[in-house]
């Protein structure tokens, strides 16, 4: 494994390594205004949610690495401590990227990108009409992490109001993760699109503790055919499963019959079948298949 000592690198090299490694990053499309009324619209991928009570988001219009200048967004929130954070989806990613051009102060990124200004309900900066999710925020603090090029300038903002396009809601009136088509930032020119083709569910042990990988039978923990993700699923049950006498499985029966005289091959096939079941989200069935081998 390559070891990189950041102290040996210049700021641009550090930026390249970190932005490629720490990804994907959600994109804050920030609309701000200065005291003269000049509106700015700019994307930032140093951004996330940090508190729900109070509802706090933070983004960082960092000082430019190449010349240590500050961005219009930072200048604006220091003058008028308000910001609309528009969430970027796939339908607007190219226009969002265009807004990252360093247009001169006073030039309208709304006009340059073809995006539409929408009046906010509580604050002065406008929203992006095309964004399916937008947050009206007051800036509670701007915290500088340094005065050198590349230093983060943390804009800590409290969400006052949230606007959500109804087309991305589910039957319960909540955001349907499959409909929003989030876009996230990677390194260089790379982005990623979050849609139903690459979404998956990981069950969370929110109330009851998982038993843990450490208590799994040794043959399962040391399996060459079960991955770390497989072991994590097996260890996420709330209590150690026991053999269910009523469990029947035709493929398991066939494995027992075909490999009855080759125990090592039988173990391999059963572990492969368990992996197949785990990949399909059938954790209970996978446990029963593995336990069947344990009691032989």
C-alpha positions, 0 to 999 in steps of 0.5 A: 500500500502506498503511503503519502505524507501530506507534509511532503506535498504542495497544496494542489497535490494535497487537494488532488489526493483528498478530493479523489479519495474522499468521495462522493460528496454532495453538492451545495449550490449556494445562492447568496447576495451582497449588500449592494444586491448583487446575487451569486450562485456557486456550487461547493462539494465541501458540504454536509448535514451536521445537526438536526436539532438545530438543523445545521448544514456546513459548506466551505467556499475555501480560499483558492489554492492557486492565488489565495483569493476568496470567493464571492460566496464567502464575501457575500455571506460575511456581508449578508448572512443568509444563503439558499442551499439548492440540492443538485440533481442529475437534471441540472448538473451541467448548469451547476458546473457552468456556475462554477466559472469565475465570472466577475462580481456582479455578473449573474450566474442565473443568466449565464446558466439559464437557471431561474430565480425564485423568490425565497419566503424568509430570506433575501437571496433567491432560490433556484426554481429548477432545484427539487430540494432547497433550504433557506438558511441563516448563517450563524457563523463563518469559521476560518481554518486558515489564511493560506490558499486551500484553507477552508472557510466554514459557513455554518448555516441553520435551515429555516425552511425547506422546499421539496418538489412533490414529484420526488415524494413517496406515498407517505409524503416523504422523499423517495430516494429512488426519485431524487437522482442526487449527483455527487462530486468525485475527484477531477472531472468525475461525478456520480449519479445516484439512481435506482440502478445503484441504490441498495439497502443496509439494515441498521441495528438501531435498537437491538445490538447485532451479535457481531462477526467475532461470535460467528463459527470459525468455519464461517469467519475463515471462509474463503467464499464469504466476503467481509460484507457477507460476514457483516450481514451474518453478524447483524442479526440480534441473536445467534440463529438456531437450526429451524427443523421446518426449513427446506431448500431443494438446492441445499438437498442437492448439494448434500446428495451430490457432494456427500462423499466430498466434505470439502467440496460440500462446504465450498458449495454451501458457502457459495450458496449462502453467499448467493442468498446473502447477496439477495438479502436473504439473511435468515435463509443463508443462516439456515444453510450454514447451520445445516453444515454445522450440524452434519 
